[in-house]
Amino acid sequence: MSKKKLLCGVLALALLCGCGKQVATEADNKEDAVTAVSSAEVAEETEAVEETEETAEVVEPEDDGVALKDLCSEYFTLGVGINGSTLENQTLNIPEYMELSKKHFNSCTMTNLMKSCYILDQFASQENLKNGNEEPALNFASIDPTLKWCQENGMKMRGHTLVWHTQAPNWFFRENYTDDGEYVDKKTMLARMESYIKQLLTHVQEEYPGVIYCWDVVNEAVDPESADPDSDFQCRTKCGQDPNPWYDTIGPDYVEMAFTYARKYAAEDVKLFYNDYNTYQAPKTDGIYTLCESLKEKGLIDGIGMQGYWGIDYPPTKDIRNAIKRFSELELEIQVTELSVGVDKETDAMFQKQAEKYEQYFKLLYEMDTQSGGPANITNVTLFGLVDHYREGDTTNSRIFDKDYQPKPAFYKIKGVMEEHTESASAGTVSEESTEVQSTANASSNSATAKSGKIGNPTRVGEKKWPTQHEVKTFERDGKKIYGELYRPVGDGPFPAIIICHGFNSNCTTELGLAYLYSEAGMVVYIFDFIGGGKGSRSDGKMEEMSVLTEAADLNIVFDGIRSLDYVDETRMFISGESQGGFMATYFAGTRPDDVKGLIAFYPAYVLQNDAFKMIATMFDLPDTFELLGAKVSRKYFTDLMSFDIYELMTNYKGKALIVHGTADNIAPISYSYKALKVFPDAKLVTIKDQGHGFEGEGWNKATNAALDMIKELCNN
């Protein structure tokens, strides 16, 4: 192994971006324990509770016959997947399945049979050509029976899907509608696309009026991995090794044209959606946001579909929350279109974990919905199937009823969440006041707000849920732009403020969850991209120019800029960060100790200098650049890193420091945080049991609660 590779290999672990993601294990789904180092009794108590929970027998309640669709009707419609890949094996042929669907759901989706490969007729299309008609021929035999059932039973349907690169027949894109012809030109393909959309929409609207209430117009067109480099929304060019035929024949504007034709032929009350998977991954979130923002400006889109193939161990709930909050800024409807949580082993224990995960996801969706005072207009949640192993050969176990049509634990967990929110609504906790507050919170960032000139009583943190507003706010260092986003409570202030630092090769979108959390608690929050900060950064500069000292210079600029705002209380300024961002927040507190009211570091990468010192000591000379986690950094990154001692800087900071670290972190070991605990004059270490370099679920909740508790202690007393 070369010296360059050896150094990169060791440091790669320490420099993870700290965006809250991790390789999850089954332990992540247990009730995570949080322990303050100063409290051994709390740790013992937590262990005792865990032992009790492991041995307790889970007894599910009886099904009282109440329909799920009725329990959630004040929030969103509830959808179910009508499964099947042929007319013979589809669930439409199973009376028990359809009766159960009719009872609990008021929306459905055909999971396969409405895709173009089932509707386009190759032979009839070729016959059209012989007769001088260049339009493709469609056959509706795969969809008519289900549409008729919906019409007769008062069931609404999500149309899925009009344009998708997968399950689109290859011959549709080729000359003479043949399997081995050349691709047709763009003009011809656009004509075929328009004809297909026109014929399909006309058929369902004339034969089954009012049944289909929305369409997934385009499916899965955003792909950072195969993106067209000239596409601002990261248009997909491939699917694995296979081409995207829509892109190959039309180009990236195939997406906009599909929405243009759909809007042209759809009935006025039919909504148009863009649908995709892995919407919670930050680069993909950015691409979808950019695409849908453009489509909205042209009046072509009504909503975003988040598919929801989420597992027991992934993704972190905060990532889903961040994506929902980001999409909600577009003021489009949001639907979870294909919710599915599978298990590796079909045991009682695993089905219980599955149930807890469904419960967690539904709690999040209720929390985020505008009906609860959240930011997102969530209008539908669809479970992409109902019964496990509904036919021979079906291996899917992600559904809420077993093969004998008996409710699984997941059914009861979902029902429990719904009942809880139904009771809250009945008790009047969702009122006209809540709606009014949300309207204020979603106000444009350009709306006028009175500035107090820092005159007035300091606000208190966490005593109510503040409506918030958001704006893009940039700064400049040495002629380079620092991109950032400001989240602030609606009001005069003065408010305390917190600056949040992202991790290595990352950007500020990873901090959106914290931004909303803190701003709703009554704080001004600023998240930003370091210059040369990494993947998806909207600040200027390249990563080769970035080092810990350039990031410190950026931090000085934004800290002073936010502190100078009229509605910010300059005596209550906080600094926070994750992973390398936690390292940078600590550096800042140590170099400007009198300006920082409180420091919060989530799984800080205090290991950075130790690894760098050990490896560089074995090298004769440093190369100019290093490849690190898919990013190129320069020699300056390491020389700047070695120019100070982070632990010496800790001694300068006399204010309160909170470190939150997972006990299973093998990227930035918790031992370095224990050392920091001894060095800081006034620090507290909160450990999150069995979680690693990033928190999720209850671990994330407990980490953020610890942070808010410290902030409230410092601001309100």
N, C-alpha and C positions, 0 to 999 in steps of 0.2 A: 504494500500500500504506500502511495506517495505521501510526502509530508502534507501536501495540500489536502489530500483526501482524508488523511488522519485527523487533521484539525477540524475539517468540516463535519466529519462524522460525529465527533464528540460534542461540538458546539451545536449541532443541529437540534439535539434534544432540548438544550437549554433555551433556545431562541424561538420556541413556538409562539404563535401569534397571541395566545391568551384570549381568544374570542369566546371562550366559554364552552367550546366543544372538546370532547374527549372520547377515547375508545371506551365505551361503556361496558360494564359487566352486569351480571344479574344482581350483584350487590347494590348497584345504583338504584334499584327499584325498591329496596327495603326502606323502612323509615330511617332516614339519615340522622345520625347522632351529632349534636353540636356540643362542643365542650370548651369552656373557658379554662385556660391553663390553671388559673387560680382556684378552681373549684373541683376538687376531687370527688366531693359528694355528688355533684351533678352527674359526673361520669359514671359513678357506681349506680346511680338511680336509673340512668339511661340504659345501662347494660341489663339491669333487672327487668326493666320494661320490655327490652328486646327478647329476653329469654321467655317471658310470659307470652309474648306475641307469637313466638315460634311454636310453642306447644299448644296454643289455644286452637280449638276446633272451630272452623268457620261454619256457621249455620245460616243458610240463605232463607229469607222470608218467603212466605207464600205469594204467588202471583194473584193479586186481587182483581185482575181483569181490566184495570184502567189502561187505556190506550196511551202509548208514549206520545203520539202526535198531539193529543189533547193537553198533555202536561207542558209541552214546550210551545204551544200555539201563540203565546204572547211575545215570543222571542224570534222563532224561525220555523219554517216548515221542516219536516223530517222526511228524508228520502231513503229509498231502498233500491239496491241493485237487482234488476231482473236478469238473472244469470242465464248463460247458455250460449253455445257456439254453433248450434244447428237448430232447425225447426223442431227436430225430434227430441233433443236433450234439454231444451230450454225449460226454465222453471214455470213458464206459463202453462205447461202441461201438468203441473202438480197442484191439484186443488188445495191441499193443505198449505202449501207455500203461498199461494195467491191470497187465500183467506187471511193468513197471518199478516201478509203485507198490507192488505186492505184495512185490517184492524188497527195496526200500529203506525201506519205511514200515510202521508197525503201527497207524496211526490215519489216518482220512480225514475230510474235510468236504465236503459237497455245497455248492458255492459259490453256487448259485442255486436249484436245483429243490426245495429244502425250504422255501422262503419261502412265506408264506401266499397270495400271489397265484397260485401254481401249485397249491395244495391246495384252497382254497375254491372251491365250485361254486355260482355265482350262480343258475343255472336250477333246480338241485335244491333250493337254499335257498328259493326262491320257491314251489316245489312243496310243501315242508314246511309253509310257512305256510298254503297252501290246505287242507292236511290237519290243521290245528290244531296243528302242531308248530313252535314258534318257534326251534328250534335251527338253527344253520347246517349245511349239508351239506358234507362233505369228500370229496375224491377223491384217492386215494393213488397214482394211476398214475405221477406224476412221481418218486416216491421208492422205490416197491417194487422196481424192477429193481436199483438200487444197494444197497439193504438186503439183497436176496437174494444179490447177489454177495459182500457183506461176510460174510454168514452162511456161505456156502459156502467162503470163502477165509480164514476166521479173522481178518478185519480188523475192528477196532473203529471206531466213528464218533462224532464230535462232532456233536450235533444243532444245526443252525443255520438259522433262529432262530425262537423262538416269537412274540415280540412286537417289532415294528419298525414305525416310522412310514412307512418307505419300502417299496415293493413290498407294501403292504397294500391290497387293492382298496377303492376309495372306497365302493362299494355296501354293503360289510360294515358300515359305520357308519351307514347311512341306513335310514329307515323302509321296510318292505316289501322290503328288500334291492334297492332300485332305485337307479339312477345319479343321479336328480334328486330323491330324497326328502329330507326334513329329517333332520338328525342325530337319532338316537334319544336317549332320556334315559339318565342314568348307570346306573340299575338295569338297564335293558335291555342296555346295552353290557357291563356286568360279566357278565351272564348269558351273552352271546355269547362273551366272552373265556374264561370258565370252560369252556363247552361245547367250544370249539375246542381248548383245551389238553387237556381230558379225552379227547376223541376221538383226537387225534393221539398222545398218550402211550400210551393204551390199545392202539391199533393196533400201534405199533412194539414194545411190550413183550409183546404176546400173539403176534404173528406172527414177530417177530425177537428173541426174548429174549436179552439180554446184548450185543446189537450196539452200541446207543447207550449210552455210558458217562457222558456229560455233555450238558447242554443250555446253549446261550446263551439264557437265558430272555428277557432284554430286551437290545436292541441300541441303543446310541447315544442314550440318554435324557438325558444331561448335556450342556448347551450354554450356556456363559457368555454367548454373544452374544444368544441369544433367551430367556434364562432368565426364568421366572416370578419376579418380585421377592420373592414370599412363600415361595419354595421354598428350603429350606436346602441342597439339593443341586444347585441351578441347573437345574431341570427344563426340558427343551426344550419350547418352544411352537411353533416353526416349523422348517422345513428350507429355508433360503433364503427365498423368498417363499411357499412352500407351507406349509399348516398341518400341525401334528402332530395327526392325527385322534384318537389315543388321549388326548392331553391335552384336546382340545376336547370330547370326549364324557364323559370320566371325571374329568379333573383330574390333578394331579401324583401322586396315590396310585395311578395305573394301574400304576406300576412295582412297588410293594409288592404289589398285588393279583395281578399276574402271577406273582410269586414265591410268593405264598400258594397259588395254584391249582397251580402246578408242583410245589410240595412235597407238596401233597395227593395228586396222582395219580402222581408219579414213583416208580419202584421204590426201595427203600431204598439200593441201591448206586449209584444214578445221582446224579451231582454237578450242582449248579446254579450257573451262572456269569452274571455281568454282563459284557458285552462292549462295547468302545468304541474309537474312534480318537483320535489326538492325546493319548493318555493322559499323555504326557511334558510337556505344557504346564501350567505351575503352576496356573492357575485351574481347569483341568479336572481335574487331579490332586486338588485340594482337594474339588471337587464329587463325584467318584467315591469318594473316601475317605469323605466324609460319608454318602453314600448306602449304601455297602457296610457301613460301621460300624453303621448303623441296621438294615440287613437281617440282619447277623450277630447282633446283640443279640436278634433275634426268631427266630433259628434258621432263616432262610430262604435262606441263601446259603453256597456252599462255595468259590467262587473268583472271580477277576477275570481277564477276557480282555483282553489288550493286543494290538490288531490288528496293528500292525507295518508300516504303509505308510511305510517309512523310505527316504530317498533316499541318493544318493551324497554330496550336499552338506549334508544335514540329517537328523535333528536332531543337536545335539551329544550325544555319547555320555553325557556327564555328566548331561544332562537325563533320558535313559532310566534311567540308574542311580539318579538321585534318585527317580523315580517308582516304580521297583521296590522300593527301600528303604522308601519311604513305605507302599506297599501291603503290604509284608511285615510291617509293624507290626500289621496286622489278623489275622495268622496264618491267612490264607486261602491256598488254592492260587493260583498265578499261571501262566497259560498265554499264550504268544504265539500268537495264533490265525490270523493272516492275513499272515505275514511275506512281504514283497514289496519288492524293490529294483530299480527299473527304470533304464534309461539313455536319454538323449536321442538318441544316435547309435549305431548298431550297428557299431562298429569294434572291432578287437582291443584297442586302448588303453582304450576305455570298458568293455569286458567285463572287462578286468583290474582296472579301478577298482571295478567291481561286485563282483568276487571279493574284493577287499581289504575292501570294506565288509561283505560277508557274514561274512568272517573276523572282522572287528572285533566285529560284533554277536554272533556265536556265542561268542567269547572272553568278552564281557561276561556272557552268560547263564550260561556255565559258572562264571565267577568269582562270580556272585551266588547260585548255587544252594547249598542247604544241604549238598549232598554235597561241595562244595569248601570248606565252612566259611563260606559266605556266609549272608545273612539270609533268602533267599527260597526257598520251597518251589515251585520251578518243575517242573511235572509234564508239560507238553507244549509242543513247539514245532512249529507247522504252517506249511509252505511252501504258499502259496495257489495252487498250480499247479506243474507239473512240466516241461512241454515248451513252448518258445517256438513260436508260430505253429502250434499243433497242428491247426488247421483253416483253411480259406480264410476270410479276413476277420478272423482273430485277429491283433491287432497287438502283443500283450503280449510284452515281452522281459525280464521280471523273473525268469525261471525258471532252473533249474540244468542243464537239458539243452537242446540246440538242436533245430531242427525235424527234424533227421535222427537224433534220439535219441542223440546223442553228448554226453558230459559237457562242460560249459562250465568255464572256469577257476573259477567259483564252487563247483562241485561239489568240486573238489580242495582248495580252501581250507577249505571246511566239513569235509571228510573229515580234513584235516590237524589241525584243532583237535580233532576227536573222537579221533583217534589219540593225540594228545598227552595228553589226559586219560585215555584208556584205559590208557596206559602208566603214568601217575602212580598210577592206582587199583591197577594190578597190582603196582606197586612198594611199595604199602602206605602212600602218603602220606596217603590218606584212611583214617583209623583210627577206632577207638572213641573215642579221645581227642578227635578232631575233632568228632565228634557231641556229645560231652559239653560241649565248649567252646561249641558253637552253642546248645545248650540253655540254658546259663548266660547267653549273650549275649542271648537272647530272653526272659529272665526279666522279670517285671513290674517296672515302675519303682517299685512300692511294696515290693519285697522288701527285707528288712533287710540293711544292710551296715555293718560295723564302722567307726567313725570313729576316726581315730588321734589327733585333736587336734594334727595336724601333727608328731607324734613319729615318728621313723623315718628311714631313709635315703631320700633323694630317688630317685624312679624314673627310669629311663633311657628315652629315646624311640626307637622304631623298631627295637628289638632283638628284638621278638616281636610277634605279632598278639594284641592284648588282646581278650577278650570284653568287650562293652560293654552298658550299660543306658541307658535313655532316660526322661526325665520332663519334663513341662511345668513350667516355673518362671517365675513372674511377679514383677515389681517394680512400684513405684508412684512416680510423680513428680507433684507438685501435684494429687493426687487422681485422676490418670489412670493406668489400667493399662498396663504394658508387658508384652506377651505374649512369652514366649521358650521355647526348648526346650534342655534340658541333656543332653549326651551325655557319659558318663564311663566310664572303664575300671572293670571290676569289681575291687575291691581297696581296701586301706586308704590307699594313697598315702604321702606327699603327691605329687600329680601336677602337672606344669606345666599351665597353662590358656591358652586362646586365645579371644578375643571376636571374632566375625566380623560385619561390617556389610554389609547389603544396599544395593543401589543405589536410584536415584530411582524413585518410583512402583512399588515392588516390595515383597516381603516375604521372610521368612526361609526359606521353602521353597526358594528358589533356592540356598541354601547347604547343603542337606542332604548333597550329595556330599562337600563338605569336612568336614562334621561327622562323618560316618562315617570318613572317611580319617584325620583327626587323632585321633579317639577310639580307633580300632583301633591307632594307633601308640603310644598310652599317654598321651593328653592329655585333660583336661577341656575340653569345647567348649561354648560358649554362642552360639546364634544367636537373634536376636530381631527383632521388628517395631518400628521407630521409631514413636513416637506421631505419628499423622497421616502415617504412612510411605508409604501408597500402596495400590494395588490388592491386594485380598486380605488386607490387614492385619488382625490380630486384636487389635492394641492399640487403645486409645481414641484419640479425636481425629480431626480432619479435616485434609486436606492444606493448607487455607488457614491453619492454625495452625502448620504445619511450616516450619522454616528450619534452616540449618546450625547455628545456636546452640542451637535446641531439641533437635536431634539430639545435639549435644555434651553437653547436660544429661542426656539419656537415657543416653548412653554412660558418663558419670560414675557414674550410679546403678548400672547393671548391672556395670560393672567392679569397683566397690567391693563389690557384693553377691557376686559370684563369688569375688573374692579372699578374702573372709571365711570361705568354706566350709572345714570342718575338713580335708578331703582335698585341698585346693588348696595348692600351694607358692607363697606370695605373692612369692617372689623370682624366679619364672619365669613371669611374666605376659606374654602376647603379644597383639598387636592386629592385625587384618587387615580387608580390605575390597575390594570390587570396584567400579569406576567411581566414582560419588559416594561409595560406601562406603569406597573407598580414600582419597578426599579426606578423609573424616571420621576414618579411622584415623590419617592423617597429622596432622590437626589435634589429635587427642587426644595423640599422642606428643609433639607440640611444646609442648603446654600442661602435660603431666604427664611430663616426660622421665625422671624418676628412677623412675617406677613401671613402665615398659615395658621388658621384656627384649629384645624384638625386634618390628619393624614389617614387615608384608608387605602390599604394595599391588598388586593385579592390575588392569591397565589403568586406573590412577587418573585421574579427571577433573580433573587440575590445570589444565585449560583454563577451568574455570568462571569464575573471577574475571576473567580477561582478556576473555572475551566480554561479561560483564556490564558491566565498566567501559567498554568501547568503545561499547556500545549505549546505556547509560544516559546517557553523556556527551552524546549527540545529542538527548536528550529534554528537553522543558521541564518536565514533571512526570510522575510515575509513576501509572498507574491503580491502583485498590485491589486488583484481582485480574487474573491472567493465565491464559489457557488454555494449558496446556503438555502435549503428548503425552497428551491426553485427561484431564488432571488440572488442577485449579484450584489455583494457588498465589497467595500474597498479596504485596503490596508488601514486607512484612517479609522475605520470602525473599531479595530482592535487596539490601535495605538491610543485613541481617545479613551477607550474603555480601561486601559491600564494607567491612565494619568491621575487617578485618585483612588481612594479607598471608600467604598460605600458605607462601611461600618463606622469609619471615623466621622463621616458626615452625619450619621445618625445621632452621634453624641451632641451635635450642635442644636438639635431640635428638642426644645423643652415642652412643646405642646403635646396633646394626646395623639397617640398613634394606634390605629387598629389594624391588625394583620389577620386575614382570614385565609386558612390554608387547608387543603384536603390531606388526610392522613395517607392516602394512597397515591400521592403525586410522585411519579417517577421521572418527571421532566425537570421540575424545579423542586428538589427534595425539601420536605418540611423542616429538616434539620437546620437549614439556613435561616428559616424564620424563627426557630427556637433561639438561635444565636442572636438574631436581631432583638428578640424580646429581652435578652440580657443587656444589650447595648443601649437601646433607647431609654432615656430617663423616665418616660411615662408611656408605657405601651401595654397593650392587651393582645393576646393571641387567641383566636377562636378557631378550633379545629373542627372540620367537617368529616365525620367518620366515613371511611371507605370510598371517599370521592377523590378524584385525581386532579389533573391540571385543567380545571373548569368545573363548574357546579351545575347540577340540574335538579328539577323536582323540589323536594323538601330541602335539599341541601342549598339550592339557590335561594329559596325563601328565607332560610335561617341566616344565610350570609348577608342578604340585604336587610333583614330585620336588625341584625347586629349593627350594621352601618347606620341605619336610621336611628337606632337607640342612642348611639354615640353622638350623632348630630343633634338630636333633640336635647340630650343632656348638656351639650355645649352651647346651644342656641337659646334654650328656654329657661335655664336656671339663672 
